[in-house]
Amino acid sequence: MIRVLKRGISADAAEEFDTEVRTTVERILSDIKARGDAAVRELSERFDNYSPASFRLGEEEVAACVGRVPGQTLADIKFAQAQIRKFAGIQRAALLEVEVETFPGVVLGHKNIPVNSVGCYVPGGRYPMVASAHMSVVTAKVAGVKRIIASAPPHNGKPHDAIVAAMHLGGADEIYCLGGVQAIGAMALGTESIAPVDLLIGPGNAYVAEAKRQLFGRVGIDLLAGPTETLIIADDTCDAEMAATDLLGQAEHGPNSPAILLTNSEKLGEETQIEIEKQLETLTTADVAGQAWRDYGQVIVCDTKEEMLSEANRIASEHVQVMTADLDYFLENMTNYGALFLGPETNVAYGDKVIGTNHTLPTRLAARYTGGLWVGKFLKTCTYQRVTPEATVTIGEYCSRLCELEGFAGHKAQADLRVRRYGNAGKSDVA
């Protein structure tokens, strides 16, 4: 039996906020579409109090930012990017192009073609998300994207040096200091000074996620990455300190970040709640993490690991951390998750910052139908076909009859023309 020891905020309350976000984003995007650079500048002044001569950083500005980053920080950025580049390269190598004769004289194939341009958004409001530059820019570069532009909001009234360094070292072709919906809108819609992109990538707050949703179709997007979610699946082999630390470690992302403990140990569930309150007394981000835990945190107790599995698949969390005696059971049987972290030796922070897998992952139940950002997201798998004169006669006869079955006269004519032209002399049209 499944028992809930602690519940989060109601769905109705969350929906009220979503409605306000939709309306605001719609208005902003409409303004950018109508007025271009002028609208972008006004929005940047209003939301970020930032209005430079140019939002795009020149080579000297980029070099100055990189020069101000401490040596150890640069080394850390390079290490993280090396891990991400390595794993993305392995993924890219696994995506093979194919060409095969599927029927005598019929050759079919597909090519993996990088999109031509990508806009990478790097959040920088509450926290300067340096790691997001690695995840988007580096992965796009490995995929072979020709034009990579990257944008992040100002931090304390100027470009954030480490974010700029990460964008530059990752391989961005254009770097902008521009944040929020105005950055997303400018990259997708284009302005007088910013050429539009084909694909938008990167996480952000609720307004950024909604902007991507509204722009999807005009441009591609990676996924609708909403507030960070974390789910811990734990049994009595896990202790309350570990569970509480890892729940709060993700709850600090934002005041609406769900953090859920799913366990078959009611004792662990009770002790973890006590430990969370204890840790909040000293955690420097307790104002954010505490609110997220109070409003969105949950503790769910099950009787068996089979119930935990079923509940975990229902929740379909962005991050799932498994700390149980039988890790492989969840690895082999879980189907709905963004990224899986197996055992107490790993944690979500590793995936967020450095280990090599991508941290842009599905939220709000999207893990039921998609994985996270990866090198394949920057590629279009496009098919082609090649047919011999002999084969076109055979295929054409089948095609003609099938077109007639559906009433497609123009389609039938295409097939019949090939049968006439390439068939035996004097052979009549297909009936």
C-alpha positions as CSV (number, residue, x, y, z in Angstrom):
1,M,0.0,0.0,0.0
2,I,1.3,3.5,-0.9
3,R,1.1,6.1,1.9
4,V,2.0,9.8,1.6
5,L,3.7,11.2,4.7
6,K,4.1,14.7,3.2
7,R,2.2,16.3,0.3
8,G,3.2,19.2,-2.0
9,I,1.3,22.1,-3.4
10,S,-2.0,21.5,-5.2
11,A,-2.2,21.3,-9.0
12,D,-4.8,24.1,-9.0
13,A,-2.4,26.5,-7.3
14,A,0.4,25.7,-9.8
15,E,-2.0,26.2,-12.7
16,E,-2.8,29.8,-11.6
17,F,0.9,30.7,-11.9
18,D,1.1,29.0,-15.3
19,T,-1.7,31.1,-16.7
20,E,0.0,34.3,-15.7
21,V,3.3,33.2,-17.3
22,R,1.6,32.3,-20.6
23,T,0.0,35.7,-20.9
24,T,3.2,37.6,-20.0
25,V,5.3,35.7,-22.5
26,E,2.8,36.0,-25.3
27,R,2.9,39.8,-24.9
28,I,6.7,40.0,-24.8
29,L,7.2,37.8,-27.9
30,S,4.6,39.8,-29.8
31,D,6.5,43.0,-29.0
32,I,9.9,41.5,-30.1
33,K,8.3,40.3,-33.4
34,A,6.9,43.7,-34.1
35,R,9.8,46.0,-33.0
36,G,12.9,43.9,-33.0
37,D,16.0,45.4,-31.4
38,A,14.1,48.3,-29.9
39,A,11.8,45.9,-28.0
40,V,14.7,43.8,-26.9
41,R,16.6,46.8,-25.5
42,E,13.5,48.1,-23.6
43,L,12.9,44.6,-22.1
44,S,16.6,44.3,-21.0
45,E,16.4,47.7,-19.4
46,R,13.2,46.8,-17.6
47,F,14.0,43.3,-16.4
48,D,17.8,43.5,-16.0
49,N,18.6,47.2,-15.9
50,Y,21.1,46.6,-18.6
51,S,21.5,48.4,-21.9
52,P,25.0,48.3,-23.5
53,A,26.0,49.7,-26.8
54,S,25.8,46.1,-28.2
55,F,24.4,43.0,-26.5
56,R,26.9,41.0,-28.6
57,L,30.3,40.7,-27.0
58,G,33.3,41.6,-29.3
59,E,36.5,39.6,-29.3
60,E,38.2,42.0,-26.9
61,E,35.3,41.8,-24.5
62,V,35.4,38.0,-24.6
63,A,39.1,37.9,-24.1
64,A,38.8,40.3,-21.1
65,C,36.2,38.1,-19.5
66,V,38.3,35.0,-19.9
67,G,41.4,36.9,-18.6
68,R,39.6,37.7,-15.3
69,V,38.7,34.1,-14.6
70,P,41.0,32.6,-12.0
71,G,43.3,29.9,-13.3
72,Q,41.8,27.1,-11.2
73,T,38.3,28.0,-12.4
74,L,39.5,27.9,-16.0
75,A,41.0,24.5,-15.4
76,D,37.8,23.2,-13.8
77,I,35.8,24.5,-16.7
78,K,38.1,22.8,-19.1
79,F,37.9,19.5,-17.2
80,A,34.1,19.5,-17.1
81,Q,34.0,20.3,-20.9
82,A,36.4,17.5,-21.6
83,Q,34.1,15.0,-19.9
84,I,31.0,16.3,-21.7
85,R,32.9,16.4,-25.0
86,K,34.1,12.9,-24.6
87,F,30.7,11.4,-23.8
88,A,29.0,13.4,-26.6
89,G,31.7,12.2,-29.0
90,I,31.0,8.6,-28.0
91,Q,27.3,9.2,-28.6
92,R,28.0,10.8,-32.0
93,A,30.1,7.8,-33.1
94,A,27.2,5.5,-32.2
95,L,24.9,7.3,-34.7
96,L,25.7,5.6,-37.9
97,E,24.7,6.5,-41.4
98,V,23.2,3.7,-43.4
99,E,22.8,2.7,-47.0
100,V,21.3,-0.7,-48.0
101,E,19.7,-2.5,-50.9
102,T,16.3,-3.4,-49.4
103,F,14.9,-4.9,-52.7
104,P,16.7,-5.7,-55.9
105,G,17.6,-2.3,-57.4
106,V,16.2,-0.3,-54.5
107,V,18.8,1.5,-52.3
108,L,17.7,3.3,-49.2
109,G,19.7,5.2,-46.7
110,H,19.8,7.9,-44.2
111,K,22.3,10.7,-43.3
112,N,22.7,12.4,-39.9
113,I,22.9,16.1,-40.8
114,P,23.7,18.8,-38.2
115,V,21.2,21.7,-38.0
116,N,22.7,24.8,-39.4
117,S,22.3,27.2,-36.4
118,V,21.6,26.8,-32.7
119,G,20.8,29.3,-30.0
120,C,22.1,28.2,-26.6
121,Y,20.5,29.9,-23.6
122,V,22.4,29.9,-20.3
123,P,20.4,30.9,-17.2
124,G,22.1,33.4,-14.9
125,G,19.4,34.9,-12.7
126,R,19.5,33.4,-9.2
127,Y,22.6,31.4,-10.0
128,P,25.1,31.9,-12.8
129,M,24.7,28.5,-14.5
130,V,28.1,28.1,-16.0
131,A,27.5,24.3,-16.5
132,S,24.7,25.0,-18.9
133,A,27.2,26.5,-21.4
134,H,29.1,23.2,-21.4
135,M,25.9,21.2,-21.9
136,S,24.6,23.1,-24.9
137,V,27.6,24.7,-26.6
138,V,30.0,21.8,-26.3
139,T,27.4,19.2,-27.4
140,A,26.4,21.3,-30.4
141,K,30.0,21.7,-31.4
142,V,30.5,17.9,-31.3
143,A,27.5,17.4,-33.4
144,G,28.9,19.7,-36.1
145,V,26.6,22.7,-35.9
146,K,27.9,25.5,-38.2
147,R,26.7,28.5,-36.2
148,I,26.4,28.4,-32.5
149,I,25.2,31.5,-30.6
150,A,25.0,31.7,-26.9
151,S,23.3,34.1,-24.6
152,A,23.2,34.7,-20.8
153,P,21.7,37.5,-18.7
154,P,24.0,40.1,-17.1
155,H,25.1,39.3,-13.6
156,N,25.5,42.2,-11.2
157,G,25.2,44.6,-14.2
158,K,27.7,43.0,-16.6
159,P,28.5,39.8,-18.4
160,H,29.5,37.0,-16.1
161,D,33.1,36.2,-16.7
162,A,33.0,32.5,-16.1
163,I,29.9,32.0,-18.2
164,V,31.5,33.9,-21.1
165,A,34.7,31.9,-20.7
166,A,32.7,28.6,-20.8
167,M,30.8,29.7,-23.9
168,H,34.0,30.7,-25.6
169,L,36.0,27.6,-24.6
170,G,33.0,25.5,-25.7
171,G,33.1,26.9,-29.2
172,A,30.3,29.5,-29.4
173,D,30.6,31.7,-32.6
174,E,28.5,34.6,-31.2
175,I,28.2,35.5,-27.5
176,Y,25.4,37.8,-26.2
177,C,24.8,39.3,-22.8
178,L,21.0,39.1,-22.9
179,G,18.6,37.3,-20.6
180,G,15.1,35.9,-20.2
181,V,12.3,35.9,-22.7
182,Q,14.0,38.7,-24.6
183,A,17.0,36.5,-25.4
184,I,14.8,33.5,-26.4
185,G,12.6,35.7,-28.6
186,A,15.6,37.5,-30.2
187,M,17.3,34.2,-31.1
188,A,14.2,32.6,-32.4
189,L,12.5,35.4,-34.2
190,G,15.6,37.4,-35.2
191,T,16.1,41.2,-35.0
192,E,17.9,43.7,-37.0
193,S,21.2,42.7,-35.3
194,I,20.6,39.0,-34.5
195,A,20.0,36.5,-37.2
196,P,17.5,33.9,-36.2
197,V,18.5,30.3,-35.4
198,D,16.9,27.0,-36.3
199,L,17.0,25.4,-32.9
200,L,16.8,26.7,-29.3
201,I,18.6,24.9,-26.5
202,G,18.9,25.3,-22.8
203,P,17.1,25.4,-19.5
204,G,15.6,28.5,-17.8
205,N,12.9,29.7,-15.5
206,A,9.1,29.3,-16.1
207,Y,9.1,32.3,-18.5
208,V,11.9,30.9,-20.6
209,A,10.3,27.5,-20.8
210,E,7.0,29.1,-21.8
211,A,8.7,31.2,-24.5
212,K,10.3,28.0,-25.9
213,R,6.9,26.3,-25.9
214,Q,5.2,29.2,-27.7
215,L,8.0,29.4,-30.3
216,F,8.1,25.7,-31.0
217,G,7.3,25.1,-34.6
218,R,8.9,28.4,-35.8
219,V,12.1,26.9,-34.4
220,G,13.0,23.6,-32.9
221,I,13.5,23.2,-29.2
222,D,15.4,20.7,-27.1
223,L,12.5,20.1,-24.6
224,L,10.3,22.0,-22.2
225,A,12.6,22.0,-19.2
226,G,10.6,23.4,-16.3
227,P,11.6,23.6,-12.6
228,T,14.2,21.1,-11.6
229,E,12.8,17.8,-10.2
230,T,14.4,15.2,-8.1
231,L,13.2,11.8,-6.9
232,I,15.2,9.7,-4.4
233,I,14.3,6.0,-4.3
234,A,15.7,4.6,-1.0
235,D,15.4,1.7,1.3
236,D,16.8,1.2,4.8
237,T,20.4,0.9,3.4
238,C,20.2,4.7,2.9
239,D,20.5,7.1,5.9
240,A,18.6,10.2,6.6
241,E,21.6,12.5,6.2
242,M,22.3,11.3,2.7
243,A,18.6,11.5,1.7
244,A,18.1,15.0,3.1
245,T,21.3,16.4,1.6
246,D,20.5,15.1,-1.8
247,L,16.9,16.4,-1.7
248,L,17.9,19.9,-0.6
249,G,20.7,19.9,-3.1
250,Q,18.1,20.0,-5.9
251,A,15.4,21.9,-4.0
252,E,17.8,24.9,-3.9
253,H,17.3,25.3,-7.7
254,G,14.1,27.3,-7.2
255,P,11.2,27.8,-4.8
256,N,9.0,25.6,-7.1
257,S,11.4,22.7,-7.5
258,P,9.8,19.3,-6.5
259,A,11.9,17.0,-4.3
260,I,10.5,13.6,-3.5
261,L,11.6,10.8,-1.3
262,L,10.1,7.4,-2.3
263,T,10.9,4.7,0.2
264,N,9.7,1.4,1.7
265,S,11.0,2.5,5.1
266,E,8.6,4.7,7.1
267,K,11.5,5.2,9.6
268,L,13.7,6.7,6.9
269,G,10.8,8.9,5.7
270,E,10.3,10.3,9.2
271,E,14.0,10.8,10.0
272,T,14.6,12.4,6.6
273,Q,12.0,15.1,7.3
274,I,13.7,15.8,10.7
275,E,17.1,15.9,9.1
276,I,15.9,18.3,6.4
277,E,14.8,20.8,9.0
278,K,18.1,20.5,10.8
279,Q,20.1,21.1,7.6
280,L,18.0,24.1,6.6
281,E,19.3,25.8,9.8
282,T,22.8,26.1,8.2
283,L,22.3,25.8,4.5
284,T,23.1,29.1,2.8
285,T,20.4,28.6,0.2
286,A,17.8,27.7,2.8
287,D,15.5,30.5,1.8
288,V,15.0,28.9,-1.6
289,A,15.4,25.2,-0.7
290,G,13.2,25.5,2.4
291,Q,10.3,27.1,0.4
292,A,10.6,24.4,-2.3
293,W,10.6,21.7,0.3
294,R,7.6,23.1,2.2
295,D,5.5,23.7,-1.0
296,Y,6.6,20.9,-3.3
297,G,8.5,18.3,-1.2
298,Q,6.9,14.9,-0.7
299,V,7.6,11.8,1.2
300,I,5.9,8.6,-0.1
301,V,6.1,5.3,1.6
302,C,5.5,1.9,-0.2
303,D,5.5,-1.6,1.1
304,T,7.6,-3.2,-1.7
305,K,10.1,-2.4,-4.3
306,E,7.5,-3.3,-7.0
307,E,5.3,-0.5,-5.6
308,M,8.3,1.9,-5.5
309,L,9.0,1.0,-9.2
310,S,5.3,1.6,-10.2
311,E,5.2,4.9,-8.3
312,A,8.6,6.1,-9.7
313,N,7.4,5.5,-13.3
314,R,4.2,7.4,-12.5
315,I,6.1,10.4,-11.2
316,A,8.5,10.3,-14.2
317,S,11.0,12.6,-12.5
318,E,13.8,14.5,-14.2
319,H,16.4,13.2,-11.9
320,V,16.1,9.8,-10.2
321,Q,18.6,8.8,-7.5
322,V,18.5,5.2,-6.4
323,M,20.0,4.2,-3.1
324,T,18.8,0.7,-2.4
325,A,20.2,-2.7,-1.9
326,D,19.2,-3.8,-5.4
327,L,20.3,-1.0,-7.8
328,D,20.0,-3.2,-10.9
329,Y,16.3,-3.8,-10.3
330,F,15.6,-0.2,-11.0
331,L,18.1,0.2,-13.8
332,E,16.6,-2.8,-15.6
333,N,12.9,-2.0,-15.0
334,M,12.5,1.8,-14.8
335,T,11.1,3.3,-18.0
336,N,10.2,6.9,-17.1
337,Y,13.1,9.2,-16.0
338,G,15.4,11.9,-17.3
339,A,18.6,10.6,-15.8
340,L,19.4,7.8,-13.4
341,F,22.0,8.0,-10.6
342,L,22.8,4.6,-9.2
343,G,24.1,4.2,-5.6
344,P,25.2,6.6,-2.9
345,E,28.6,7.1,-4.6
346,T,27.0,9.3,-7.3
347,N,24.5,12.1,-7.1
348,V,22.6,14.6,-9.2
349,A,25.2,17.4,-8.7
350,Y,27.7,15.2,-10.6
351,G,25.4,15.1,-13.6
352,D,24.5,18.7,-13.3
353,K,28.1,20.0,-13.3
354,V,30.9,17.7,-14.4
355,I,30.6,13.9,-15.0
356,G,29.8,14.1,-18.7
357,T,26.1,13.3,-19.2
358,N,23.9,16.2,-20.1
359,H,21.9,18.0,-17.5
360,T,19.2,19.4,-19.7
361,L,16.5,16.9,-19.0
362,P,12.7,16.3,-19.3
363,T,10.4,17.6,-16.5
364,R,6.7,17.7,-15.8
365,L,6.1,14.1,-16.9
366,A,7.9,14.5,-20.2
367,A,10.2,11.7,-19.3
368,R,7.3,9.4,-20.3
369,Y,8.0,10.2,-24.0
370,T,11.5,11.7,-24.3
371,G,15.0,11.6,-22.9
372,G,17.2,14.7,-22.3
373,L,19.4,16.8,-24.5
374,W,22.2,14.8,-26.2
375,V,24.3,15.1,-29.3
376,G,21.5,13.5,-31.4
377,K,19.2,16.4,-30.7
378,F,21.4,18.6,-32.9
379,L,21.2,16.2,-35.8
380,K,18.5,15.6,-38.4
381,T,18.3,12.0,-39.6
382,C,17.2,12.4,-43.2
383,T,16.4,9.6,-45.6
384,Y,17.2,9.2,-49.3
385,Q,16.5,6.6,-52.0
386,R,18.0,5.5,-55.3
387,V,16.2,3.1,-57.7
388,T,17.4,1.3,-60.9
389,P,15.3,1.4,-64.1
390,E,14.4,-2.2,-63.7
391,A,13.3,-1.8,-60.0
392,T,11.2,1.3,-60.8
393,V,9.0,-0.8,-63.0
394,T,8.3,-3.3,-60.3
395,I,7.9,-0.8,-57.5
396,G,5.8,1.5,-59.8
397,E,3.3,-1.3,-60.4
398,Y,2.7,-1.8,-56.7
399,C,2.6,1.9,-56.1
400,S,0.1,2.6,-58.9
401,R,-2.4,0.1,-57.5
402,L,-2.0,1.4,-53.9
403,C,-2.5,5.0,-55.1
404,E,-5.6,4.0,-57.0
405,L,-6.9,2.3,-53.8
406,E,-6.6,5.6,-51.9
407,G,-7.9,7.8,-54.8
408,F,-4.7,9.6,-55.3
409,A,-4.8,10.2,-59.1
410,G,-1.7,12.4,-59.2
411,H,0.3,10.0,-57.2
412,K,-0.8,7.2,-59.5
413,A,0.4,9.2,-62.5
414,Q,3.9,9.5,-61.0
415,A,4.1,5.8,-60.7
416,D,2.5,5.0,-64.1
417,L,5.0,7.4,-65.9
418,R,7.9,5.4,-64.6
419,V,6.4,2.1,-65.5
420,R,5.8,3.4,-69.1
421,R,9.1,5.0,-69.5
422,Y,11.3,2.3,-68.0
423,G,9.2,-0.8,-68.7
424,N,9.5,-3.1,-71.7
425,A,8.7,-1.6,-75.1
426,G,5.0,-1.6,-75.8
427,K,4.0,-2.5,-72.2
428,S,0.7,-0.9,-71.3
429,D,0.0,1.3,-68.3
430,V,-0.7,-0.5,-65.1
431,A,-4.4,-1.1,-64.7
